[in-house]
Amino acid sequence: MTFVRDLPESWVGVEEVVASAFTLFICDSESKSGNHINSLSRVFVGLASTDALGPDGAPSPARGTSLPAGASFPNGEQVRRALGLSLDDLDDMLKTTRRAAGVQARLEDATLKAFIPAALWDVAAATVVDGPVLSRTRIENFLDDYSRRMLPADRSKPAGHPTHGAIMNLVMAYKRFTKRLGALNSNGYAHPALGQWTLAQCEQPIAIPVARKSVRKGGAVPGHVARFAHQHLCEDIGRRLGVTPGDFAAEQQAILNMTPKQVRKAGLGRPMERRQVLMVLCVLGVRAGAAVRILEGDLVDAYQLSDGTLSPAIEIYEGKGTHRSLSVVRPIPADFLVALRSQTTFMRRWMHETGKAVPAAPPLIYASDGPVLSERALSQLMGGSAACETRTGQVATLLREGADPNDGYSAHTCRARARQWVASAEGERWLAEHGASVSAEWIAEALLGHDTNNIQKLYGGATKEREVELLVQFATRLTWEMLTTDLGARRRLPLELYRETLREIRRLETERQRAVNQIALLDGERLTLGARMETTGPQVTADSFRNVFAAYKRVDEQRIEQTRDRERLDAELVRLRALQHHRRTAFEARLIVPDGVPNGELEPIDPSAFDRIDEEEQSADPVTALTTLPRVRDYISTTELAGLVGMSRDTLSGYLRKGFPARGRRAPLWDPGVDPLTPDSTPKRQAVRVAALNMAHPVLATEAAQEALARLLATDRPAGW
């Protein structure tokens, strides 16, 4: 800004005031790496084209600027990268100039104008001279006009009016700048234009126009897109190294065996770094900056947990700095440690052979099928605070298959997937195999990516250090397997599989009813044998008592076996009925969908098709499917036949020895003149030929008996043989 001698007194020296205010604004802890600098430039462009009325009612016309209204500006991090400055460099520059100039401290003009374009300094100076009242009126007029504009579509949102969040970004940038003017005034910066900028005036509220709320549609990356990107990067790295994709140990060995020329020409820098950022964000949920800073010294092969056990671990820095007090050690799976070590091994070889840093990958990770995997989107994939803000009640709304079965969880996030999975029978088996002793609900919640201190505050039950370590340990193992195995793949329930499920339910219900009937018969036989053992008298000998006791013990064992079968059938029926109830949203027993298939290409299923299958199966023959079972043998044991017709084994043995009584000849199990036993039957193992049985018998002719017989003949041998 150029000043001439005939300027009013209030304008003389405003350039130095603006420079000092910009210096404080740029070096602010939240402005150095955020978008506040970008927003402030947009505010000044808007103020330059907005009219206002002064406190006395006199009009104050727009001052104009050479920059267009839709101009784009870099944020603080982009400018720092272009200038080659770090966050600490800005702090050191501010401290140095403060020691020399005190309250009038300012950075060099070239540095300031790299952050705030020189064409906007006149607007900033006019804002200082106008004072807080007129400037507040001008910003309110600008926000009202801005809220009515129709903004074009960009990569993250469709075309439309500005959202409430976009307007608040401009308001906060303006208030941060005016508060710096108030701070200069209160600290003794002597200038006539600063006399009006008191801290009380800077705190006056600004009228904010009504705007639509932000709705994050597709804010989080769907899990299958992250899995597909990980597979694509593993294939790229495996092709460059000549190893099997996903074999991290072979990758590390191949890197160690590379010659210096191969290290320089392999082109592994960007794909390796992209994969590391992707893995760390998806498994641990930390910031991308922390993921990029992971070095060999941050990986621990054997970290001693509070209970004395050893586990692979990683040390990450939760804060924005690299101070040790901000670091936290997290247990991780052994395969994840090997994958990270593959990256650090390449970094070490590259630095040794070239003496240069590894070429940095772009801040965005691109999947080959199109969607952009940004740091924020991958963090939202974890289902953390970025995707589900409880303070405002805002929940990410994402495309998903079927209704969302998780109340309060963003669909297609790791938390939602884990919540479905841990509630399934497969999840319970996995937790039991891995020795999980913490709540499955806590494991799902731990995928937020909190550090251990936050977990203790959030979940009051996990107060012991060991409980928190277990929580983090199983959460990281779960997310790692969801990224690299079929555990995290999408699944769909085809109609034919649903039909087979209904048939299986009907078959199991019939088998369960047979087991219940058999248990009732065995209970009656136990009561009879128990009464015979209690009989006393001279006719009761020791041998007869032993025979009765042996028969009682045999019946009791049969009852225990039948009870176990019934319990097994009950558990299987519960799982299948849950699948029938949820239909499309059930997690288990569904076919895996390849990760490369977008959601939009999945063929939708008509809900009425399930109802038609229900009607068809209810009117179908329940044993139709059983008649097609393979027939492995042509005989059944006497124990199986007794259970099939609902009589005791002793009664059936009497029929085999003495024939049928008069009442049994009306509907015999086999023809009276035919020996039903197989030639190789022994007194201990008696087998009855199926061809000799009378299938017109009232019991054998029932559907339940035919179903049970078909299942018996489909096995290799009778139980216990």
GUKOL-687499 format. One record per residue (C-alpha): residue number from 0; y, z, x. Coordinates in steps of 0.1 Angstrom, whole numbers, plus 5000, padded with zeros to 4 digits. Layout:
PT_NUM_Y_Z_X .
...
// end
This chain:
PT_0_5000_5000_5000 .
PT_1_5034_4990_5014 .
PT_2_5065_5011_5007 .
PT_3_5101_5001_5010 .
PT_4_5132_5022_5015 .
PT_5_5145_5019_4979 .
PT_6_5115_5035_4963 .
PT_7_5121_5067_4942 .
PT_8_5117_5100_4960 .
PT_9_5086_5108_4940 .
PT_10_5068_5077_4955 .
PT_11_5077_5084_4992 .
PT_12_5046_5098_5009 .
PT_13_5022_5093_4980 .
PT_14_5001_5071_5003 .
PT_15_4993_5102_5024 .
PT_16_4985_5123_4993 .
PT_17_4961_5096_4979 .
PT_18_4944_5094_5013 .
PT_19_4939_5131_5015 .
PT_20_4926_5132_4979 .
PT_21_4902_5103_4987 .
PT_22_4890_5121_5018 .
PT_23_4881_5152_4998 .
PT_24_4865_5131_4971 .
PT_25_4843_5110_4995 .
PT_26_4832_5140_5015 .
PT_27_4822_5160_4983 .
PT_28_4785_5170_4984 .
PT_29_4778_5151_4952 .
PT_30_4798_5120_4959 .
PT_31_4785_5111_4994 .
PT_32_4752_5097_4981 .
PT_33_4758_5093_4943 .
PT_34_4775_5068_4921 .
PT_35_4808_5088_4916 .
PT_36_4827_5065_4941 .
PT_37_4815_5034_4923 .
PT_38_4826_5050_4889 .
PT_39_4860_5060_4903 .
PT_40_4867_5024_4914 .
PT_41_4859_5012_4879 .
PT_42_4882_5039_4864 .
PT_43_4911_5027_4885 .
PT_44_4905_4991_4874 .
PT_45_4905_5002_4838 .
PT_46_4937_5023_4842 .
PT_47_4955_4994_4858 .
PT_48_4950_4973_4826 .
PT_49_4957_5000_4801 .
PT_50_4991_5009_4784 .
PT_51_5001_5044_4774 .
PT_52_5029_5064_4758 .
PT_53_5046_5090_4780 .
PT_54_5053_5126_4769 .
PT_55_5088_5116_4757 .
PT_56_5073_5088_4736 .
PT_57_5085_5060_4759 .
PT_58_5059_5033_4766 .
PT_59_5043_5031_4800 .
PT_60_5030_4995_4805 .
PT_61_4999_4986_4825 .
PT_62_5005_4982_4862 .
PT_63_4979_4955_4868 .
PT_64_4956_4949_4897 .
PT_65_4942_4919_4915 .
PT_66_4906_4929_4908 .
PT_67_4889_4916_4876 .
PT_68_4878_4940_4849 .
PT_69_4841_4933_4855 .
PT_70_4842_4937_4893 .
PT_71_4812_4955_4909 .
PT_72_4816_4981_4935 .
PT_73_4792_4997_4960 .
PT_74_4781_5033_4957 .
PT_75_4786_5059_4985 .
PT_76_4751_5054_5000 .
PT_77_4756_5016_5003 .
PT_78_4789_5020_5020 .
PT_79_4776_5046_5044 .
PT_80_4747_5023_5053 .
PT_81_4771_4995_5060 .
PT_82_4793_5017_5082 .
PT_83_4764_5032_5100 .
PT_84_4774_5068_5090 .
PT_85_4751_5096_5080 .
PT_86_4759_5125_5056 .
PT_87_4764_5148_5086 .
PT_88_4788_5123_5102 .
PT_89_4811_5125_5072 .
PT_90_4811_5163_5074 .
PT_91_4819_5163_5111 .
PT_92_4847_5138_5106 .
PT_93_4862_5160_5078 .
PT_94_4860_5191_5100 .
PT_95_4876_5174_5129 .
PT_96_4906_5161_5110 .
PT_97_4910_5194_5092 .
PT_98_4914_5212_5125 .
PT_99_4941_5187_5135 .
PT_100_4960_5182_5103 .
PT_101_4951_5212_5081 .
PT_102_4956_5205_5043 .
PT_103_4968_5170_5050 .
PT_104_4935_5160_5066 .
PT_105_4925_5124_5060 .
PT_106_4898_5100_5074 .
PT_107_4908_5068_5090 .
PT_108_4922_5041_5068 .
PT_109_4894_5016_5075 .
PT_110_4868_5042_5065 .
PT_111_4886_5051_5033 .
PT_112_4893_5015_5022 .
PT_113_4856_5007_5027 .
PT_114_4848_5033_5000 .
PT_115_4878_5026_4977 .
PT_116_4891_4990_4979 .
PT_117_4927_4987_4991 .
PT_118_4937_4968_4959 .
PT_119_4932_5001_4939 .
PT_120_4954_5024_4961 .
PT_121_4985_5014_4941 .
PT_122_4968_5024_4909 .
PT_123_4958_5058_4924 .
PT_124_4993_5063_4937 .
PT_125_5007_5055_4902 .
PT_126_4982_5080_4887 .
PT_127_4996_5107_4910 .
PT_128_5032_5099_4902 .
PT_129_5026_5097_4864 .
PT_130_5013_5132_4863 .
PT_131_4983_5148_4844 .
PT_132_4997_5143_4808 .
PT_133_5005_5106_4810 .
PT_134_4973_5099_4831 .
PT_135_4952_5117_4806 .
PT_136_4966_5096_4778 .
PT_137_4960_5064_4798 .
PT_138_4923_5074_4806 .
PT_139_4917_5082_4769 .
PT_140_4931_5048_4759 .
PT_141_4909_5031_4785 .
PT_142_4877_5049_4773 .
PT_143_4884_5040_4737 .
PT_144_4888_5004_4746 .
PT_145_4858_5005_4770 .
PT_146_4835_5019_4742 .
PT_147_4842_4989_4720 .
PT_148_4833_4963_4747 .
PT_149_4801_4943_4746 .
PT_150_4784_4946_4780 .
PT_151_4760_4920_4792 .
PT_152_4723_4927_4798 .
PT_153_4711_4938_4832 .
PT_154_4678_4946_4848 .
PT_155_4675_4981_4832 .
PT_156_4690_4978_4797 .
PT_157_4697_4951_4771 .
PT_158_4732_4938_4761 .
PT_159_4753_4960_4739 .
PT_160_4781_4986_4738 .
PT_161_4783_5012_4765 .
PT_162_4762_5043_4761 .
PT_163_4774_5079_4760 .
PT_164_4760_5084_4795 .
PT_165_4779_5054_4809 .
PT_166_4812_5067_4795 .
PT_167_4806_5102_4808 .
PT_168_4801_5088_4843 .
PT_169_4836_5075_4842 .
PT_170_4850_5107_4828 .
PT_171_4833_5128_4855 .
PT_172_4846_5105_4883 .
PT_173_4882_5108_4870 .
PT_174_4880_5146_4866 .
PT_175_4866_5149_4901 .
PT_176_4895_5130_4915 .
PT_177_4922_5149_4896 .
PT_178_4906_5182_4906 .
PT_179_4911_5172_4943 .
PT_180_4948_5167_4935 .
PT_181_4949_5201_4920 .
PT_182_4932_5216_4950 .
PT_183_4957_5199_4974 .
PT_184_4986_5214_4953 .
PT_185_4971_5249_4952 .
PT_186_4964_5248_4990 .
PT_187_5000_5242_4998 .
PT_188_5003_5204_5002 .
PT_189_5041_5199_4998 .
PT_190_5049_5168_4978 .
PT_191_5071_5164_4946 .
PT_192_5045_5144_4927 .
PT_193_5018_5171_4932 .
PT_194_5039_5198_4915 .
PT_195_5026_5188_4881 .
PT_196_4989_5187_4892 .
PT_197_4980_5223_4887 .
PT_198_4944_5234_4883 .
PT_199_4950_5244_4847 .
PT_200_4963_5209_4839 .
PT_201_4933_5193_4856 .
PT_202_4909_5213_4835 .
PT_203_4924_5200_4802 .
PT_204_4897_5183_4781 .
PT_205_4896_5145_4776 .
PT_206_4890_5130_4742 .
PT_207_4856_5111_4745 .
PT_208_4849_5083_4720 .
PT_209_4817_5083_4700 .
PT_210_4790_5061_4716 .
PT_211_4754_5055_4712 .
PT_212_4730_5078_4729 .
PT_213_4709_5066_4758 .
PT_214_4673_5058_4749 .
PT_215_4651_5052_4779 .
PT_216_4628_5025_4768 .
PT_217_4604_5016_4796 .
PT_218_4622_5039_4820 .
PT_219_4589_5051_4835 .
PT_220_4566_5027_4852 .
PT_221_4533_5023_4832 .
PT_222_4504_5038_4852 .
PT_223_4485_5005_4853 .
PT_224_4515_4988_4870 .
PT_225_4517_5014_4898 .
PT_226_4479_5011_4902 .
PT_227_4481_4973_4904 .
PT_228_4509_4975_4930 .
PT_229_4488_4999_4951 .
PT_230_4458_4976_4949 .
PT_231_4480_4946_4959 .
PT_232_4495_4964_4989 .
PT_233_4460_4976_5000 .
PT_234_4448_4940_4998 .
PT_235_4478_4928_5018 .
PT_236_4473_4954_5045 .
PT_237_4435_4949_5046 .
PT_238_4440_4911_5050 .
PT_239_4464_4916_5079 .
PT_240_4441_4940_5097 .
PT_241_4408_4923_5088 .
PT_242_4393_4954_5071 .
PT_243_4381_4962_5036 .
PT_244_4411_4969_5013 .
PT_245_4414_5006_5006 .
PT_246_4393_5017_5036 .
PT_247_4420_5039_5052 .
PT_248_4399_5051_5081 .
PT_249_4391_5015_5091 .
PT_250_4428_5007_5088 .
PT_251_4437_5035_5112 .
PT_252_4410_5024_5137 .
PT_253_4421_4988_5135 .
PT_254_4457_4998_5143 .
PT_255_4445_5018_5173 .
PT_256_4425_4988_5186 .
PT_257_4455_4964_5183 .
PT_258_4471_4949_5213 .
PT_259_4509_4952_5218 .
PT_260_4514_4916_5208 .
PT_261_4493_4922_5176 .
PT_262_4513_4953_5168 .
PT_263_4546_4933_5170 .
PT_264_4533_4903_5150 .
PT_265_4511_4919_5124 .
PT_266_4540_4923_5099 .
PT_267_4527_4956_5087 .
PT_268_4560_4975_5087 .
PT_269_4572_4968_5051 .
PT_270_4539_4968_5033 .
PT_271_4528_5001_5050 .
PT_272_4561_5018_5042 .
PT_273_4561_5005_5006 .
PT_274_4525_5018_5001 .
PT_275_4534_5052_5015 .
PT_276_4564_5056_4993 .
PT_277_4544_5045_4963 .
PT_278_4515_5069_4970 .
PT_279_4537_5099_4977 .
PT_280_4559_5094_4946 .
PT_281_4529_5089_4923 .
PT_282_4508_5118_4938 .
PT_283_4534_5144_4947 .
PT_284_4564_5133_4926 .
PT_285_4590_5139_4954 .
PT_286_4621_5118_4961 .
PT_287_4617_5085_4979 .
PT_288_4638_5099_5008 .
PT_289_4613_5126_5014 .
PT_290_4584_5101_5012 .
PT_291_4600_5078_5039 .
PT_292_4606_5108_5063 .
PT_293_4570_5118_5064 .
PT_294_4559_5118_5101 .
PT_295_4527_5127_5120 .
PT_296_4538_5163_5124 .
PT_297_4541_5168_5087 .
PT_298_4504_5162_5081 .
PT_299_4480_5191_5086 .
PT_300_4442_5186_5089 .
PT_301_4433_5223_5082 .
PT_302_4460_5244_5065 .
PT_303_4449_5280_5058 .
PT_304_4454_5289_5022 .
PT_305_4461_5325_5010 .
PT_306_4423_5331_5004 .
PT_307_4414_5321_5039 .
PT_308_4399_5287_5030 .
PT_309_4411_5255_5049 .
PT_310_4425_5224_5032 .
PT_311_4443_5192_5042 .
PT_312_4480_5196_5035 .
PT_313_4514_5180_5039 .
PT_314_4548_5195_5046 .
PT_315_4576_5179_5027 .
PT_316_4613_5187_5023 .
PT_317_4623_5193_4987 .
PT_318_4660_5194_4994 .
PT_319_4683_5166_5005 .
PT_320_4684_5180_5041 .
PT_321_4658_5185_5067 .
PT_322_4661_5222_5072 .
PT_323_4629_5241_5075 .
PT_324_4638_5266_5048 .
PT_325_4637_5237_5023 .
PT_326_4602_5226_5032 .
PT_327_4571_5233_5012 .
PT_328_4534_5229_5022 .
PT_329_4512_5213_4996 .
PT_330_4474_5210_4997 .
PT_331_4463_5174_4993 .
PT_332_4429_5155_4991 .
PT_333_4413_5145_5023 .
PT_334_4414_5108_5014 .
PT_335_4451_5110_5007 .
PT_336_4456_5126_5042 .
PT_337_4437_5097_5058 .
PT_338_4458_5071_5039 .
PT_339_4491_5088_5051 .
PT_340_4478_5090_5086 .
PT_341_4472_5052_5086 .
PT_342_4510_5048_5081 .
PT_343_4520_5073_5107 .
PT_344_4496_5058_5132 .
PT_345_4512_5024_5128 .
PT_346_4547_5039_5132 .
PT_347_4536_5056_5164 .
PT_348_4521_5024_5179 .
PT_349_4552_5004_5169 .
PT_350_4576_5028_5185 .
PT_351_4555_5030_5216 .
PT_352_4552_4992_5220 .
PT_353_4587_4981_5209 .
PT_354_4609_5011_5213 .
PT_355_4625_5003_5179 .
PT_356_4623_5019_5145 .
PT_357_4600_5004_5119 .
PT_358_4618_4978_5098 .
PT_359_4628_4996_5066 .
PT_360_4615_4984_5033 .
PT_361_4639_4976_5005 .
PT_362_4648_5006_4983 .
PT_363_4629_4990_4955 .
PT_364_4591_4984_4955 .
PT_365_4581_4952_4938 .
PT_366_4548_4946_4921 .
PT_367_4534_4911_4923 .
PT_368_4532_4907_4886 .
PT_369_4569_4911_4880 .
PT_370_4580_4947_4871 .
PT_371_4602_4965_4895 .
PT_372_4590_4999_4907 .
PT_373_4621_5018_4916 .
PT_374_4623_5053_4929 .
PT_375_4636_5067_4896 .
PT_376_4610_5048_4876 .
PT_377_4582_5061_4898 .
PT_378_4595_5096_4895 .
PT_379_4595_5092_4858 .
PT_380_4559_5081_4860 .
PT_381_4550_5117_4870 .
PT_382_4565_5128_4836 .
PT_383_4590_5151_4853 .
PT_384_4625_5161_4842 .
PT_385_4638_5126_4848 .
PT_386_4616_5113_4820 .
PT_387_4616_5143_4797 .
PT_388_4648_5163_4796 .
PT_389_4642_5194_4776 .
PT_390_4678_5206_4778 .
PT_391_4690_5176_4757 .
PT_392_4658_5171_4738 .
PT_393_4657_5135_4751 .
PT_394_4622_5122_4757 .
PT_395_4614_5088_4772 .
PT_396_4600_5064_4746 .
PT_397_4576_5040_4762 .
PT_398_4552_5013_4750 .
PT_399_4517_5026_4746 .
PT_400_4485_5017_4729 .
PT_401_4481_5036_4696 .
PT_402_4498_5068_4685 .
PT_403_4508_5093_4711 .
PT_404_4483_5122_4709 .
PT_405_4504_5145_4732 .
PT_406_4532_5164_4715 .
PT_407_4562_5166_4738 .
PT_408_4548_5144_4765 .
PT_409_4561_5110_4774 .
PT_410_4534_5084_4769 .
PT_411_4520_5065_4799 .
PT_412_4531_5091_4823 .
PT_413_4507_5110_4846 .
PT_414_4513_5141_4825 .
PT_415_4503_5124_4793 .
PT_416_4473_5108_4809 .
PT_417_4461_5141_4824 .
PT_418_4467_5159_4791 .
PT_419_4443_5134_4774 .
PT_420_4418_5136_4802 .
PT_421_4415_5173_4807 .
PT_422_4409_5178_4770 .
PT_423_4379_5154_4771 .
PT_424_4343_5162_4779 .
PT_425_4346_5141_4811 .
PT_426_4376_5161_4822 .
PT_427_4357_5194_4817 .
PT_428_4328_5181_4837 .
PT_429_4351_5170_4865 .
PT_430_4369_5204_4866 .
PT_431_4335_5222_4867 .
PT_432_4323_5200_4896 .
PT_433_4354_5207_4916 .
PT_434_4353_5244_4909 .
PT_435_4385_5246_4890 .
PT_436_4393_5282_4880 .
PT_437_4428_5275_4866 .
PT_438_4438_5264_4832 .
PT_439_4435_5227_4824 .
PT_440_4469_5229_4807 .
PT_441_4485_5242_4839 .
PT_442_4470_5213_4859 .
PT_443_4486_5188_4835 .
PT_444_4520_5206_4837 .
PT_445_4518_5209_4875 .
PT_446_4522_5171_4877 .
PT_447_4559_5176_4872 .
PT_448_4562_5177_4910 .
PT_449_4578_5212_4912 .
PT_450_4575_5232_4943 .
PT_451_4556_5265_4943 .
PT_452_4586_5286_4936 .
PT_453_4595_5266_4905 .
PT_454_4559_5267_4893 .
PT_455_4560_5305_4895 .
PT_456_4592_5306_4874 .
PT_457_4580_5281_4849 .
PT_458_4545_5295_4843 .
PT_459_4546_5333_4843 .
PT_460_4508_5336_4844 .
PT_461_4505_5320_4879 .
PT_462_4521_5349_4898 .
PT_463_4496_5351_4926 .
PT_464_4501_5328_4955 .
PT_465_4464_5317_4954 .
PT_466_4467_5307_4917 .
PT_467_4497_5286_4925 .
PT_468_4479_5269_4954 .
PT_469_4450_5261_4932 .
PT_470_4473_5247_4906 .
PT_471_4489_5223_4931 .
PT_472_4456_5215_4948 .
PT_473_4439_5203_4917 .
PT_474_4470_5185_4903 .
PT_475_4474_5164_4935 .
PT_476_4437_5157_4936 .
PT_477_4438_5146_4900 .
PT_478_4468_5122_4905 .
PT_479_4453_5108_4936 .
PT_480_4421_5098_4918 .
PT_481_4442_5085_4888 .
PT_482_4460_5062_4913 .
PT_483_4429_5050_4933 .
PT_484_4399_5052_4910 .
PT_485_4389_5042_4874 .
PT_486_4400_5077_4862 .
PT_487_4436_5063_4857 .
PT_488_4426_5029_4843 .
PT_489_4435_5019_4807 .
PT_490_4406_5019_4783 .
PT_491_4401_5002_4750 .
PT_492_4376_5007_4722 .
PT_493_4361_4973_4711 .
PT_494_4349_4970_4675 .
PT_495_4313_4965_4684 .
PT_496_4313_4996_4705 .
PT_497_4328_5015_4675 .
PT_498_4299_5001_4653 .
PT_499_4273_5013_4678 .
PT_500_4290_5047_4679 .
PT_501_4286_5050_4641 .
PT_502_4249_5041_4644 .
PT_503_4244_5066_4671 .
PT_504_4261_5093_4650 .
PT_505_4238_5087_4621 .
PT_506_4207_5087_4643 .
PT_507_4217_5119_4660 .
PT_508_4224_5136_4626 .
PT_509_4188_5127_4615 .
PT_510_4173_5140_4647 .
PT_511_4193_5172_4644 .
PT_512_4181_5177_4609 .
PT_513_4145_5173_4620 .
PT_514_4151_5198_4648 .
PT_515_4165_5223_4622 .
PT_516_4135_5218_4600 .
PT_517_4111_5223_4629 .
PT_518_4129_5255_4639 .
PT_519_4125_5268_4603 .
PT_520_4088_5261_4604 .
PT_521_4084_5278_4637 .
PT_522_4103_5308_4624 .
PT_523_4079_5311_4595 .
PT_524_4049_5308_4619 .
PT_525_4064_5335_4642 .
PT_526_4067_5359_4612 .
PT_527_4030_5352_4603 .
PT_528_4018_5358_4638 .
PT_529_4039_5389_4642 .
PT_530_4024_5404_4611 .
PT_531_3989_5396_4624 .
PT_532_3997_5414_4656 .
PT_533_4008_5445_4637 .
PT_534_3975_5446_4618 .
PT_535_3953_5476_4628 .
PT_536_3916_5483_4621 .
PT_537_3881_5481_4635 .
PT_538_3880_5443_4628 .
PT_539_3909_5438_4654 .
PT_540_3894_5434_4688 .
PT_541_3912_5430_4722 .
PT_542_3902_5393_4724 .
PT_543_3916_5385_4689 .
PT_544_3949_5403_4697 .
PT_545_3952_5383_4730 .
PT_546_3947_5351_4711 .
PT_547_3973_5359_4685 .
PT_548_3998_5370_4711 .
PT_549_3992_5338_4731 .
PT_550_3998_5318_4699 .
PT_551_4030_5338_4692 .
PT_552_4042_5332_4727 .
PT_553_4035_5295_4725 .
PT_554_4054_5292_4691 .
PT_555_4083_5312_4706 .
PT_556_4085_5287_4735 .
PT_557_4085_5258_4711 .
PT_558_4113_5274_4691 .
PT_559_4134_5279_4723 .
PT_560_4129_5242_4732 .
PT_561_4138_5230_4698 .
PT_562_4169_5252_4698 .
PT_563_4180_5237_4731 .
PT_564_4175_5202_4716 .
PT_565_4196_5211_4686 .
PT_566_4224_5225_4708 .
PT_567_4224_5193_4729 .
PT_568_4226_5172_4698 .
PT_569_4254_5193_4684 .
PT_570_4275_5188_4716 .
PT_571_4268_5150_4716 .
PT_572_4278_5148_4679 .
PT_573_4311_5166_4686 .
PT_574_4320_5141_4713 .
PT_575_4310_5110_4691 .
PT_576_4328_5123_4660 .
PT_577_4359_5129_4681 .
PT_578_4357_5093_4692 .
PT_579_4352_5082_4656 .
PT_580_4382_5102_4644 .
PT_581_4406_5090_4671 .
PT_582_4393_5055_4671 .
PT_583_4418_5037_4694 .
PT_584_4434_5067_4710 .
PT_585_4402_5085_4721 .
PT_586_4399_5086_4759 .
PT_587_4362_5084_4765 .
PT_588_4336_5058_4759 .
PT_589_4360_5029_4761 .
PT_590_4359_4998_4782 .
PT_591_4382_4996_4813 .
PT_592_4411_4971_4811 .
PT_593_4420_4954_4845 .
PT_594_4453_4968_4859 .
PT_595_4467_4932_4863 .
PT_596_4467_4926_4825 .
PT_597_4501_4934_4810 .
PT_598_4502_4955_4778 .
PT_599_4517_4926_4760 .
PT_600_4486_4904_4766 .
PT_601_4461_4929_4752 .
PT_602_4448_4917_4719 .
PT_603_4459_4940_4691 .
PT_604_4432_4955_4669 .
PT_605_4437_4954_4632 .
PT_606_4433_4990_4619 .
PT_607_4416_4977_4587 .
PT_608_4387_4964_4608 .
PT_609_4376_4999_4615 .
PT_610_4375_5007_4577 .
PT_611_4354_4975_4571 .
PT_612_4329_4987_4598 .
PT_613_4328_5021_4581 .
PT_614_4319_5006_4548 .
PT_615_4292_4982_4563 .
PT_616_4275_5010_4582 .
PT_617_4274_5034_4553 .
PT_618_4255_5008_4532 .
PT_619_4232_4998_4561 .
PT_620_4197_5009_4568 .
PT_621_4199_5038_4593 .
PT_622_4167_5030_4611 .
PT_623_4174_4993_4616 .
PT_624_4185_4998_4652 .
PT_625_4156_5021_4659 .
PT_626_4129_4995_4651 .
PT_627_4142_4975_4680 .
PT_628_4136_5002_4705 .
PT_629_4110_4993_4732 .
PT_630_4075_5006_4725 .
PT_631_4062_5021_4757 .
PT_632_4031_5038_4744 .
PT_633_4008_5036_4714 .
PT_634_3999_5073_4711 .
PT_635_4015_5106_4704 .
PT_636_4004_5141_4713 .
PT_637_3991_5166_4687 .
PT_638_4022_5187_4693 .
PT_639_4045_5157_4686 .
PT_640_4024_5148_4655 .
PT_641_4026_5184_4642 .
PT_642_4064_5185_4646 .
PT_643_4066_5151_4630 .
PT_644_4048_5161_4598 .
PT_645_4061_5197_4598 .
PT_646_4029_5217_4602 .
PT_647_4017_5241_4629 .
PT_648_3996_5229_4659 .
PT_649_3967_5252_4649 .
PT_650_3965_5237_4614 .
PT_651_3964_5202_4629 .
PT_652_3937_5212_4654 .
PT_653_3916_5225_4625 .
PT_654_3919_5192_4607 .
PT_655_3907_5174_4638 .
PT_656_3877_5197_4642 .
PT_657_3866_5202_4606 .
PT_658_3882_5174_4586 .
PT_659_3907_5176_4558 .
PT_660_3902_5201_4530 .
PT_661_3899_5189_4494 .
PT_662_3936_5190_4487 .
PT_663_3944_5171_4519 .
PT_664_3921_5142_4511 .
PT_665_3946_5129_4485 .
PT_666_3971_5119_4511 .
PT_667_3954_5122_4545 .
PT_668_3972_5117_4578 .
PT_669_3943_5093_4589 .
PT_670_3912_5079_4572 .
PT_671_3886_5107_4569 .
PT_672_3859_5087_4585 .
PT_673_3879_5076_4616 .
PT_674_3884_5096_4648 .
PT_675_3921_5094_4655 .
PT_676_3919_5108_4691 .
PT_677_3922_5085_4721 .
PT_678_3891_5081_4743 .
PT_679_3907_5099_4772 .
PT_680_3918_5130_4752 .
PT_681_3909_5164_4766 .
PT_682_3908_5198_4749 .
PT_683_3941_5207_4766 .
PT_684_3958_5172_4761 .
PT_685_3949_5157_4728 .
PT_686_3965_5123_4719 .
PT_687_3964_5106_4685 .
PT_688_3964_5068_4682 .
PT_689_3994_5056_4662 .
PT_690_3972_5027_4648 .
PT_691_3949_5053_4632 .
PT_692_3977_5071_4613 .
PT_693_3982_5066_4576 .
PT_694_4018_5053_4574 .
PT_695_4017_5056_4536 .
PT_696_4016_5094_4540 .
PT_697_4045_5109_4520 .
PT_698_4060_5124_4552 .
PT_699_4053_5095_4576 .
PT_700_4068_5070_4551 .
PT_701_4103_5087_4552 .
PT_702_4131_5071_4572 .
PT_703_4135_5103_4593 .
PT_704_4099_5103_4603 .
PT_705_4100_5066_4612 .
PT_706_4131_5072_4633 .
PT_707_4115_5101_4651 .
PT_708_4083_5082_4657 .
PT_709_4102_5052_4672 .
PT_710_4120_5075_4696 .
PT_711_4088_5092_4707 .
PT_712_4070_5058_4714 .
PT_713_4100_5047_4734 .
PT_714_4094_5074_4760 .
PT_715_4069_5072_4789 .
PT_716_4049_5103_4780 .
PT_717_4049_5133_4758 .
PT_718_4071_5162_4768 .
PT_719_4053_5186_4792 .
PT_720_4026_5160_4802 .
// end
